Amino acid sequence: MKIVKPAAAGTLESSDIEIRIEPADQPGLEIHLKSSVMQQFGKKIVQVIRETLEEIGVEDAYVEAVDKGALDCAVRARTVAAAYRAADRTDYEWRVRP
């Protein structure tokens, strides 16, 4: 999936995360995270964002995330929504993860 324009999903409300994605200046995924729980869960949040993008085929993107204590399921949902918006696609393949 190719990111063609900047897009975002999520809010800055408690227990949510705002994900902003835009085309990358260089190859690969560059992820920047600000989180109220950075010390405890920062690495895991970045891992969930990276794995989610890789699962849907995003190879090159610049991502900024501002977390307010979101659960993994919310991080995944916001990441997918932002990526599809940024790729200007509407052919969603939603599924429930085990």
N, C-alpha and C positions, 0 to 999 in steps of 0.2 A: 504494500500500500504506500503510495507516494504522497507525502504531505505537500500541499500546494499553496496553502494560505494559513495565516494565523487563526487559531480558534481556541475556545475555552469551554469548560464545563465545570459545574460545581459552584459552591458558595464559600463564604468565609464564616459561616455559622458554626457553632459548636458541633462537634461530631461529624463534620464534613471536610471536604478537601476541594480546593480549586486547582484544576489542571489547565495550564496554558501550553499549547503546542504550536510550533511554527517551523517552517522549513529550516533545515540545518545549513550552516555555512561550510561545514566540513562533513565528511562521511561519518556515520555512526550515530549512536544515541547519546546526547548530552543531557543529563538530568540534574536539575538544581532543586533542592528541597529546603523549605523553611517549615519547621514544625514545633508545636508546643510540647511535643513528646520526643524530640530529636534524640536525646541521650538514650532513651529506652528503646525506641522503635524506628529510628531514622534509617538504618541499614535495611530493615525489613520493608519499609514503605518504598524505598528506591528499588528494591528487588521486585516487589509486586508491580510497580510501574513498568520496569524494564521487561519482565516476563510477559506482561499483558501486551505491550507493544510488539514484542517478538512473536507472540502467538497470532496476532492479526496481520503480521507481515510488514510492520513499519521498521525500516532499516536505518533511515536517516531522519533525525528530528532533534530540535532543541525543545526541551521541556522545562517549565518552571512550575513547581507545585508548592502550594501553601496549605499545610495540613493543620486542622484544628481537632485532631483526635479521631479521625475517620477509621472505621473498621476496614479490613481488607476488601470486603465485598463492595464497599463504597468507592474505595480507591480504584478497583478494577472497572466499575461501572463508569466513573467519571473519566478515566483514562480512555476507555473505548469510545465514549461519546465525543470527547474532544478530538480524538484521532479521526473518527469518521467525518466530523465537521471540517477538520483541517484538510482532509483528503477530498472534500467536496463530494462525498459519497452518501448514498441513502440505502444501499443494498445490505442492510444490517443482517448479521447472522447471530442473533442473541441465543444464548444457551446457558443453562445452569451448570455451574461447576460442581463436581462431586466434593 
